[in-house]
Amino acid sequence: MSRKQENIGIEVNELTGRKVPTWEVVVPKKFQIGLIELVDGKYRVTSSKSNSVMYAKTLDAGISDLLAYFTLHEK
């Protein structure tokens, strides 16, 4: 059975002061969905709640994967 579709407003913020380029994906004023890090030419996507790790070729693909994982497993 499928869920009712809804829009999720998100922000992608670059974090400074880290060894590798890192971005956080957040729902504004609520919670962090996950982190995306550029490691060895791949984007490592880590969900905040379950610490599941996925890999993507681009930052956009990483964001999409993280949102899909969040919608299916953590919401």
PyMOL commands that set and color helices and strands:
alter all, ss='L'
color gray80, all
select helices_A, chain A and resi 59-74
alter helices_A, ss='H'
color red, helices_A
select strands_A, chain A and resi 11-15+22-27+31-39+42-47+53-56
alter strands_A, ss='S'
color yellow, strands_A
deselect
rebuild
show_as cartoon
